[in-house]
């Protein structure tokens, strides 16, 4: 594929050159989602797109805001002409755009990768699966388990609704231009039943706990006015020690005692 699109720093563009890795990313989606509509975020020069379009069981859409990339994609893949959305993924109302389920795939721009995850969470009733490449540190945070420094707000809120698996690491040299850090590819599978009942209160408790993550929860959650007796086993723990299920128990405890 001839280089015809200039990577733009302000869009966080790093074009994947390794076709084997591109095939592996697409295959990771097909393994969990063999048939249906799929939306690729920021296809750039179409290194993933070509393999998505080869799979006739998938109906491939693309969201791209770079005009140069849009022109290139339409010239290279005319079949996309009716399914190329020239706007940011972050501004697409997936619920109205897609009547049916739509999985998401992409080599995501580093500068908006966390926002992409939150956009998926917001429209989770539409998105059963996501396979994406992130900055390695972000990929690890999304799938981190409790007890480590990578575990935080993004980990807990994502895993309340999706099961997350880290698939593989991608080196810098397979991109043009090469980023300064390694990348990581993850798969997110929507849970049949969320681990959370009251999303707004759950988020509030998680964010409050992690905003002072070095403090024990009796202090980090002092604004909720619960005694050590009511907090029970949680009083002497720190946020990073709690599982997603623990945060749901803690949220229900706080709600029922306010």
Backbone bond lengths (Angstrom), bond angles and torsions (degrees), N, CA, C in turn:
res aa  C-N    CA-C-N  psi(-1)  N-CA   C-N-CA  omega(-1)  CA-C   N-CA-C  phi
1 X - - - 1.473 - - 1.538 108.91 -
2 X 1.293 116.65 120.81 1.458 121.20 -175.96 1.531 110.86 -75.97
3 X 1.326 114.03 137.80 1.473 119.12 179.30 1.530 109.49 -68.53
4 X 1.332 115.39 114.96 1.456 119.82 178.56 1.514 112.40 -128.53
5 X 1.320 116.39 -4.51 1.451 120.63 -178.95 1.528 108.76 -119.00
6 X 1.311 115.13 129.74 1.465 120.41 179.25 1.530 108.87 -84.90
7 X 1.328 115.94 123.74 1.468 120.04 178.73 1.524 109.92 -65.53
8 X 1.306 115.94 132.33 1.467 121.22 -175.08 1.526 110.18 -110.52
9 X 1.313 114.65 122.02 1.460 120.46 -174.90 1.519 111.84 -61.66
10 X 1.332 117.40 -39.55 1.468 119.49 -175.70 1.526 112.19 -68.65
11 X 1.340 116.54 -16.53 1.463 120.53 176.42 1.525 111.65 -98.45
12 X 1.327 115.98 0.71 1.461 119.73 179.54 1.516 113.09 66.73
13 X 1.331 117.56 30.70 1.463 120.90 -175.42 1.526 112.08 -81.93
14 X 1.322 115.44 126.52 1.465 123.87 170.86 1.519 105.23 -137.13
15 X 1.329 117.07 107.05 1.457 121.18 -173.32 1.528 111.23 -80.97
16 X 1.321 115.74 125.02 1.463 121.72 178.04 1.525 109.65 -70.21
17 X 1.344 116.52 130.24 1.465 121.18 -178.97 1.529 112.61 -103.49
18 X 1.311 117.25 -22.98 1.465 122.22 -173.04 1.534 109.84 -82.00
19 X 1.329 115.89 109.53 1.465 120.42 -176.28 1.519 111.87 -68.88
20 X 1.317 117.02 -30.69 1.461 120.49 178.46 1.517 111.60 -63.70
21 X 1.340 115.47 -42.36 1.464 119.77 178.06 1.520 110.26 -66.52
22 X 1.341 116.25 -40.16 1.468 120.28 177.97 1.533 110.45 -59.32
23 X 1.317 116.66 -43.84 1.467 120.61 178.19 1.529 111.05 -62.73
24 X 1.326 116.28 -40.24 1.469 120.05 -179.59 1.526 111.88 -64.32
25 X 1.339 116.14 -37.97 1.471 120.40 179.28 1.525 109.85 -65.56
26 X 1.337 116.57 -46.26 1.464 120.37 178.89 1.526 110.44 -63.91
27 X 1.318 117.00 -40.86 1.463 120.45 -179.86 1.525 111.22 -63.93
28 X 1.337 116.51 -34.79 1.466 120.37 178.21 1.524 110.96 -61.81
29 X 1.340 116.62 -34.58 1.467 119.91 175.77 1.527 110.60 -72.31
30 X 1.326 115.93 -46.37 1.467 120.25 -178.22 1.525 110.90 -60.21
31 X 1.324 117.17 -33.72 1.467 121.15 -179.61 1.528 111.98 -60.27
32 X 1.337 116.65 -33.85 1.471 119.76 -178.62 1.528 112.58 -104.04
33 X 1.337 116.06 -17.02 1.471 121.21 -172.84 1.529 107.73 -143.82
34 X 1.336 116.74 75.98 1.468 119.53 -172.35 1.517 115.45 -73.17
35 X 1.339 117.06 -14.48 1.463 119.02 -174.77 1.520 110.09 -150.86
36 X 1.349 117.24 138.71 1.453 120.43 176.11 1.515 112.71 135.12
37 X 1.327 115.84 -169.53 1.456 121.08 -179.06 1.522 110.34 -86.86
38 X 1.323 115.50 140.87 1.458 121.06 178.99 1.525 108.78 -135.70
39 X 1.315 115.92 139.37 1.467 121.70 179.00 1.518 108.72 -113.39
40 X 1.334 116.40 118.41 1.460 120.49 175.65 1.523 108.99 -90.95
41 X 1.305 115.84 130.55 1.463 122.01 -179.05 1.523 109.41 -96.95
42 X 1.332 116.98 122.81 1.465 121.75 176.82 1.509 113.82 60.74
43 X 1.340 118.75 60.02 1.465 120.70 -176.41 1.519 114.98 -67.17
44 X 1.333 117.97 -19.47 1.466 119.70 175.53 1.504 112.82 62.70
45 X 1.351 116.32 -106.91 1.458 121.01 178.79 1.523 112.54 -104.02
46 X 1.321 117.09 12.49 1.452 120.15 169.48 1.512 117.11 79.51
47 X 1.341 117.74 24.00 1.463 118.69 -178.45 1.527 111.39 -65.99
48 X 1.334 118.01 -35.51 1.470 120.35 172.28 1.517 110.75 -81.37
49 X 1.319 115.46 -37.24 1.463 121.76 -174.71 1.523 111.87 -54.56
50 X 1.327 116.87 -41.70 1.468 119.92 -176.22 1.521 111.45 -60.16
51 X 1.338 116.78 -37.46 1.459 119.63 -178.92 1.529 111.80 -80.02
52 X 1.318 116.28 -30.55 1.469 119.69 174.61 1.526 110.00 -64.64
53 X 1.336 116.35 -44.61 1.464 120.60 -178.07 1.523 112.38 -69.11
54 X 1.331 116.68 -26.95 1.471 120.22 177.45 1.523 111.60 -66.19
55 X 1.329 115.81 -25.77 1.459 120.86 -178.10 1.533 109.15 -87.75
56 X 1.303 116.02 105.80 1.468 120.89 -173.73 1.532 112.45 -74.77
57 X 1.319 117.50 -7.22 1.467 120.37 176.49 1.522 111.75 -83.27
58 X 1.342 115.76 -11.27 1.461 121.37 179.49 1.528 110.10 -106.06
59 X 1.318 115.87 142.01 1.470 121.55 171.14 1.525 105.36 -105.78
60 X 1.328 115.99 106.69 1.457 121.25 -170.41 1.524 112.53 -93.84
61 X 1.329 114.71 126.56 1.458 123.56 170.93 1.525 108.00 -110.80
62 X 1.327 116.14 161.66 1.462 120.25 177.51 1.523 109.98 -140.16
63 X 1.323 116.29 142.54 1.472 122.39 175.17 1.524 107.84 -118.93
64 X 1.325 115.94 118.27 1.468 121.00 -174.84 1.523 109.89 -145.68
65 X 1.351 116.15 129.38 1.464 119.43 -179.06 1.525 113.13 -102.47
66 X 1.328 117.45 -11.83 1.467 120.62 -179.66 1.533 109.30 -80.20
67 X 1.328 116.59 115.40 1.471 120.90 -175.64 1.526 112.27 -59.70
68 X 1.324 115.92 -36.60 1.466 119.63 179.96 1.530 110.22 -65.68
69 X 1.324 116.23 -41.35 1.460 120.55 177.36 1.521 111.22 -65.99
70 X 1.330 116.65 -41.12 1.470 120.48 178.85 1.530 110.19 -57.95
71 X 1.328 116.56 -47.22 1.471 120.71 179.72 1.524 111.02 -60.83
72 X 1.332 115.17 -43.60 1.471 120.11 -179.72 1.532 110.59 -63.51
73 X 1.327 116.71 -46.08 1.463 121.06 -177.28 1.527 111.48 -63.36
74 X 1.337 116.81 -42.05 1.462 120.12 -179.58 1.528 111.38 -67.19
75 X 1.332 116.10 -34.63 1.467 119.60 178.55 1.532 111.29 -73.15
76 X 1.326 116.15 -36.12 1.461 120.97 -175.99 1.526 112.54 -84.94
77 X 1.332 115.85 -35.58 1.470 120.78 -178.02 1.538 109.65 -127.63
78 X 1.319 117.79 75.28 1.474 121.02 -177.06 1.527 113.26 -55.32
79 X 1.321 116.46 -26.75 1.468 120.50 -179.56 1.526 111.92 -61.39
80 X 1.337 116.58 -19.14 1.464 121.24 -179.53 1.530 113.03 -81.10
81 X 1.309 117.51 -4.77 1.471 120.32 -170.16 1.531 113.71 -54.94
82 X 1.326 116.90 -33.93 1.464 120.50 -179.54 1.527 112.34 -93.98
83 X 1.335 116.24 -4.08 1.465 118.87 -173.57 1.532 112.23 -129.11
84 X 1.333 116.18 23.33 1.462 119.94 176.28 1.530 108.61 -106.80
85 X 1.316 115.85 117.83 1.466 121.89 -176.94 1.527 108.36 -99.26
86 X 1.319 116.75 114.86 1.472 120.99 -175.56 1.527 111.18 -89.31
87 X 1.309 115.39 60.46 1.460 119.91 175.74 1.515 109.39 -153.86
88 X 1.311 114.47 166.72 1.456 119.60 -178.91 1.519 110.72 -67.19
89 X 1.299 116.19 138.28 1.462 121.14 175.20 1.527 110.85 -55.12
90 X 1.319 116.36 -32.91 1.465 120.84 -176.42 1.525 112.42 -67.49
91 X 1.315 117.54 -19.91 1.466 120.21 -177.93 1.530 113.07 -104.36
92 X 1.323 117.19 -0.38 1.469 120.41 -178.63 1.528 109.59 -81.26
93 X 1.324 115.53 130.39 1.458 120.53 173.11 1.529 107.19 -87.04
94 X 1.319 115.81 93.91 1.457 120.49 -174.84 1.527 111.87 -61.03
95 X 1.322 116.28 -31.50 1.466 120.30 -177.30 1.520 112.18 -65.18
96 X 1.327 117.00 -36.30 1.465 119.60 179.79 1.533 111.89 -90.50
97 X 1.329 116.55 -28.31 1.467 120.36 -177.63 1.528 111.88 -74.58
98 X 1.323 115.79 -34.41 1.459 120.11 -174.75 1.534 110.14 -121.36
99 X 1.321 117.41 107.66 1.466 120.06 178.81 1.527 111.69 -63.79
100 X 1.341 115.54 -31.60 1.465 120.39 -177.93 1.528 110.31 -105.94
101 X 1.316 115.70 -177.46 1.465 121.17 177.11 1.530 109.79 -67.19
102 X 1.327 115.68 146.55 1.470 120.17 177.61 1.525 108.82 -142.89
103 X 1.319 116.24 122.05 1.458 119.66 175.86 1.522 109.65 -85.66
104 X 1.328 115.68 160.70 1.468 121.19 -174.01 1.529 109.14 -120.98
105 X 1.327 115.58 139.89 1.462 121.46 178.55 1.519 108.58 -141.53
106 X 1.321 117.45 154.21 1.462 118.44 175.24 1.514 114.11 169.38
107 X 1.313 113.58 157.83 1.460 122.41 164.94 1.524 103.81 -94.79
108 X 1.330 116.12 93.45 1.456 120.90 -165.25 1.528 113.05 -77.85
109 X 1.337 117.06 140.16 1.472 120.02 174.20 1.524 109.43 -59.51
110 X 1.313 115.93 131.65 1.469 120.20 -177.00 1.526 112.47 -58.60
111 X 1.331 116.19 -34.66 1.473 118.67 -171.45 1.525 113.78 -73.24
112 X 1.335 117.99 -13.14 1.478 119.06 178.45 1.525 111.46 -129.68
113 X 1.329 117.88 16.69 1.468 119.34 -171.54 1.526 113.33 -64.20
114 X 1.335 117.59 -40.10 1.473 119.37 178.21 1.522 110.32 -65.87
115 X 1.341 116.53 -38.01 1.471 120.43 178.51 1.524 111.21 -64.43
116 X 1.327 116.53 -33.26 1.466 120.50 176.82 1.524 110.18 -62.62
117 X 1.330 115.99 -43.00 1.468 119.89 178.54 1.524 110.32 -62.27
118 X 1.329 117.35 -44.12 1.465 119.80 -179.55 1.526 111.72 -66.64
119 X 1.334 117.09 -32.12 1.472 120.71 175.14 1.538 109.64 -64.95
120 X 1.319 116.95 -40.99 1.465 120.84 177.16 1.528 110.22 -64.17
121 X 1.327 116.60 -43.10 1.464 120.06 179.05 1.528 111.37 -61.41
122 X 1.327 115.37 -39.12 1.463 120.16 -179.32 1.532 111.45 -64.07
123 X 1.335 115.33 -32.02 1.472 120.45 -178.36 1.530 110.86 -112.77
124 X 1.308 115.93 33.03 1.467 119.88 -172.43 1.528 112.97 -61.75
125 X 1.341 117.95 -24.77 1.466 118.89 179.10 1.526 111.13 -65.41
126 X 1.351 116.10 -17.64 1.464 121.28 179.71 1.528 112.81 -100.25
127 X 1.335 117.61 -20.99 1.476 121.20 -169.31 1.531 110.57 -113.10
128 X 1.335 117.60 97.72 1.461 119.61 -179.24 1.534 113.80 -75.83
129 X 1.346 116.06 -30.18 1.469 120.28 -177.11 1.517 110.84 -142.56
130 X 1.322 115.16 152.52 1.461 122.16 172.21 1.524 108.29 -141.01
131 X 1.311 115.89 132.63 1.466 121.41 170.13 1.515 106.17 -123.28
132 X 1.325 117.28 121.51 1.455 118.58 -175.43 1.513 113.32 -148.11
133 X 1.325 113.90 154.47 1.465 121.22 175.20 1.523 108.61 -105.64
134 X 1.320 114.41 126.11 1.453 123.66 -178.25 1.523 109.42 -124.22
135 X 1.320 116.40 168.84 1.453 119.88 163.91 1.528 106.65 -53.97
136 X 1.331 117.22 135.72 1.469 121.13 -172.30 1.524 111.90 -53.01
137 X 1.300 116.99 -41.84 1.463 121.50 -178.61 1.532 111.26 -61.85
138 X 1.333 116.74 -39.90 1.463 120.84 179.39 1.526 110.00 -70.38
139 X 1.337 116.92 -42.68 1.465 120.75 178.12 1.529 110.47 -57.90
140 X 1.330 115.84 -42.24 1.462 119.84 179.37 1.530 111.49 -67.04
141 X 1.332 117.00 -36.74 1.464 120.33 179.26 1.525 111.72 -65.63
142 X 1.323 116.41 -40.79 1.462 120.12 -177.72 1.529 110.53 -60.39
143 X 1.328 116.24 -40.82 1.460 119.97 -176.17 1.520 115.15 -99.47
144 X 1.333 117.47 6.20 1.466 120.93 -175.02 1.528 112.46 -63.82
145 X 1.326 115.43 145.42 1.458 121.11 175.11 1.523 109.13 -97.82
146 X 1.331 115.17 159.16 1.469 119.34 -177.77 1.529 111.13 -61.49
147 X 1.326 114.60 148.03 1.459 120.73 178.03 1.515 114.65 111.10
148 X 1.338 118.07 -11.25 1.460 120.60 -178.59 1.512 112.13 -120.31
149 X 1.324 115.62 167.96 1.467 120.05 -176.43 1.523 112.25 -72.10
150 X 1.337 118.22 -21.52 1.470 120.49 178.98 1.532 111.34 -73.30
151 X 1.314 116.42 -21.95 1.464 122.21 -175.57 1.517 109.74 -74.24
152 X 1.342 116.12 126.83 1.460 119.26 -177.10 1.512 111.80 -161.72
153 X 1.328 115.96 -158.00 1.463 121.86 -175.75 1.533 111.12 -56.65
154 X 1.334 116.53 -47.15 1.466 120.49 -178.00 1.527 110.82 -61.53
155 X 1.325 117.10 -40.15 1.468 121.64 179.36 1.516 110.91 -61.67
156 X 1.324 116.20 -51.92 1.467 121.36 -173.19 1.522 111.29 -66.11
157 X 1.321 117.14 -48.26 1.468 119.93 -175.65 1.532 110.52 -67.29
158 X 1.335 117.61 -39.29 1.466 119.75 177.92 1.523 110.89 -65.10
159 X 1.322 116.12 -47.67 1.464 119.62 -174.27 1.531 113.51 -74.13
160 X 1.320 117.21 -10.31 1.461 119.48 172.90 1.528 110.71 -67.36
161 X 1.347 116.38 -24.08 1.462 120.88 -174.72 1.530 113.26 -120.41
162 X 1.322 117.23 -21.17 1.465 121.18 -177.52 1.526 110.81 -133.97
163 X 1.316 115.59 143.92 1.464 120.63 167.04 1.523 106.89 -83.71
164 X 1.325 116.67 136.83 1.462 120.90 -173.83 1.526 109.96 -122.64
165 X 1.326 116.54 132.34 1.468 121.62 174.13 1.520 109.66 -127.25
166 X 1.329 115.40 133.02 1.475 121.67 174.55 1.522 106.40 -83.65
167 X 1.330 117.28 123.57 1.464 121.26 -174.21 1.524 113.35 -93.00
168 X 1.342 116.81 -56.93 1.469 118.56 -179.48 1.526 110.68 -163.80
169 X 1.328 114.26 161.83 1.469 122.93 179.99 1.526 109.76 -97.67
170 X 1.332 116.58 144.84 1.466 122.40 -179.38 1.522 108.55 -121.77
171 X 1.340 116.50 127.40 1.466 121.65 -178.14 1.525 111.79 -74.97
172 X 1.328 114.31 160.53 1.460 121.22 -175.71 1.528 113.28 -65.41
173 X 1.333 116.87 -34.82 1.472 120.05 -168.57 1.524 114.15 -71.86
174 X 1.333 118.46 -7.31 1.472 119.66 -178.95 1.528 112.00 -90.87
175 X 1.333 116.03 10.94 1.461 120.78 178.61 1.523 110.96 -116.86
176 X 1.318 115.36 156.38 1.465 121.78 171.53 1.536 108.34 -129.99
177 X 1.343 117.64 115.12 1.467 127.30 -8.19 1.529 109.78 -74.36
178 X 1.338 117.46 156.68 1.463 118.83 179.47 1.527 111.32 -69.54
179 X 1.336 118.10 133.79 1.469 119.71 175.00 1.524 109.61 -72.73
180 X 1.309 116.30 173.20 1.466 120.44 -178.55 1.528 112.44 -88.61
181 X 1.319 116.16 -5.03 1.468 120.49 -177.59 1.523 109.83 -134.28
182 X 1.318 115.45 164.04 1.459 120.67 176.44 1.531 110.23 -76.90
183 X 1.321 114.93 161.95 1.462 121.11 178.54 1.525 109.57 -114.67
184 X 1.318 115.41 161.87 1.456 120.56 177.60 1.519 109.71 -137.50
185 X 1.329 116.22 140.42 1.464 121.73 -179.98 1.523 108.91 -105.75
186 X 1.328 116.19 130.67 1.456 121.20 179.11 1.525 110.67 -127.00
187 X 1.321 115.63 159.90 1.459 121.86 171.39 1.525 107.58 -120.10
188 X 1.330 116.02 136.99 1.461 122.38 175.18 1.528 108.26 -116.78
189 X 1.336 115.84 126.62 1.469 122.03 178.58 1.525 108.37 -114.92
190 X 1.309 116.81 121.41 1.465 119.92 -178.87 1.534 110.99 -63.09
191 X 1.313 115.37 133.92 1.462 120.48 178.22 1.525 110.02 -69.57
192 X 1.309 116.35 145.89 1.472 119.75 176.36 1.520 110.05 -62.31
193 X 1.332 115.33 -36.19 1.456 120.17 177.91 1.522 108.41 -135.57
194 X 1.337 119.02 122.89 1.467 120.94 179.35 1.528 111.23 -58.05
195 X 1.317 116.10 152.93 1.460 120.92 177.94 1.522 111.62 -83.68
196 X 1.344 116.47 1.55 1.460 122.16 -172.12 1.522 110.48 -124.65
197 X 1.327 116.71 142.42 1.469 121.28 176.42 1.526 111.20 -99.87
198 X 1.323 116.80 -52.74 1.465 121.27 -178.25 1.532 108.97 -107.60
199 X 1.341 114.84 97.44 1.469 120.00 -172.67 1.522 112.63 -60.92
200 X 1.315 117.45 -44.81 1.469 120.90 -175.99 1.534 111.20 -62.63
201 X 1.309 117.02 -46.21 1.468 120.32 -178.87 1.523 111.05 -69.71
202 X 1.326 116.07 -37.78 1.470 120.71 177.30 1.524 110.34 -59.09
203 X 1.341 116.72 -48.68 1.473 120.97 178.84 1.523 110.91 -59.44
204 X 1.318 116.61 -41.73 1.457 120.62 -178.32 1.528 110.91 -62.43
205 X 1.321 116.76 -43.82 1.470 120.78 -179.96 1.521 110.57 -66.47
206 X 1.340 116.91 -45.05 1.473 120.77 -179.05 1.525 111.09 -61.65
207 X 1.332 116.39 -46.93 1.467 119.94 -178.80 1.526 111.62 -65.56
208 X 1.329 117.00 -40.11 1.465 120.17 179.09 1.524 110.36 -64.11
209 X 1.322 116.83 -42.30 1.467 121.14 -179.19 1.524 111.77 -64.52
210 X 1.329 116.98 -43.31 1.466 119.93 -176.18 1.525 113.03 -81.76
211 X 1.319 118.22 -19.61 1.467 119.43 178.11 1.521 111.86 -64.39
212 X 1.333 116.01 -20.34 1.463 120.80 173.67 1.528 107.68 -131.39
213 X 1.311 115.01 60.21 1.464 120.34 -168.58 1.526 113.60 -66.56
214 X 1.333 117.74 -19.57 1.467 119.18 179.20 1.525 112.35 -80.63
215 X 1.329 115.03 -15.90 1.462 118.65 -178.67 1.521 110.72 -88.34
216 X 1.317 115.79 151.69 1.452 119.61 172.64 1.526 108.07 -69.26
217 X 1.316 115.44 154.80 1.466 119.63 -171.13 1.525 113.11 -63.94
218 X 1.334 118.13 -27.05 1.470 118.77 177.20 1.523 110.85 -59.37
219 X 1.349 116.31 -30.61 1.465 121.11 178.25 1.525 111.87 -92.75
220 X 1.325 117.13 -42.96 1.467 120.73 -178.29 1.524 111.39 -62.69
221 X 1.340 116.62 -31.21 1.465 120.83 -177.79 1.525 112.51 -106.91
222 X 1.321 115.93 22.58 1.476 120.16 -175.58 1.529 112.43 -60.25
223 X 1.344 116.99 -27.31 1.478 119.75 -179.07 1.530 112.04 -64.44
224 X 1.332 117.14 -19.37 1.459 119.80 -179.98 1.536 111.77 -84.50
225 X 1.331 117.02 -9.58 1.459 121.26 172.68 1.518 116.51 68.22
226 X 1.332 117.08 30.34 1.459 119.71 179.00 1.525 110.80 -93.37
227 X 1.314 116.29 140.69 1.464 120.80 177.42 1.525 109.51 -76.80
228 X 1.339 115.42 162.40 1.463 120.01 175.42 1.524 110.84 -58.13
229 X 1.316 114.75 -33.96 1.465 119.14 -178.79 1.526 110.60 -63.93
230 X 1.324 116.65 -42.62 1.458 120.43 179.49 1.536 111.66 -71.72
231 X 1.341 115.90 -38.36 1.467 119.61 178.71 1.526 111.70 -67.37
232 X 1.317 115.38 -27.56 1.464 120.42 177.20 1.520 112.41 57.18
233 X 1.333 116.44 -127.98 1.467 121.37 -175.78 1.522 112.57 -64.29
234 X 1.346 117.95 -19.13 1.458 120.48 -177.66 1.538 112.58 -78.18
235 X 1.313 118.10 -20.70 1.467 121.72 -171.82 1.520 112.79 -55.91
236 X 1.327 117.18 -41.21 1.461 121.33 -175.23 1.525 113.38 -98.37
237 X 1.315 116.71 8.67 1.472 120.25 178.42 1.521 110.71 -97.60
238 X 1.331 115.16 160.03 1.462 121.50 172.60 1.521 108.72 -104.23
239 X 1.325 115.91 161.01 1.468 120.89 -174.39 1.523 112.32 -53.81
240 X 1.319 117.41 -41.92 1.459 119.82 -174.62 1.526 113.50 -68.37
241 X 1.328 116.91 -11.86 1.460 120.42 179.39 1.521 112.73 -84.79
242 X 1.331 117.87 -16.22 1.462 121.70 -174.38 1.523 111.67 -88.19
243 X 1.313 116.20 136.86 1.459 120.84 172.98 1.527 109.55 -76.69
244 X 1.319 116.16 171.47 1.469 119.93 176.74 1.528 109.89 -59.80
245 X 1.329 115.93 -42.43 1.470 120.09 178.75 1.528 110.96 -62.98
246 X 1.341 117.43 -37.73 1.466 120.92 177.19 1.528 110.84 -60.69
247 X 1.330 116.61 -40.89 1.470 120.23 -179.96 1.529 111.01 -65.08
248 X 1.325 117.05 -34.42 1.459 119.66 177.05 1.534 109.94 -67.69
249 X 1.331 117.37 -42.61 1.467 121.16 176.87 1.530 109.81 -61.06
250 X 1.327 115.79 -44.18 1.458 121.11 -179.17 1.536 110.77 -63.75
251 X 1.334 116.66 -41.71 1.469 120.90 178.18 1.530 110.63 -60.14
252 X 1.319 115.89 -46.97 1.475 119.62 -179.81 1.517 111.34 -63.29
253 X 1.323 116.03 -34.61 1.473 121.48 178.27 1.533 110.00 -64.60
254 X 1.314 115.52 -46.09 1.460 120.93 -179.67 1.533 111.55 -64.82
255 X 1.342 115.50 -44.22 1.471 120.42 -178.79 1.522 110.61 -62.75
256 X 1.314 117.68 -42.14 1.464 120.69 -175.20 1.529 112.97 -76.30
257 X 1.341 117.30 -9.98 1.459 119.55 -177.99 1.524 112.22 -118.12
258 X 1.336 116.94 20.23 1.472 120.02 179.20 1.512 110.68 -103.48
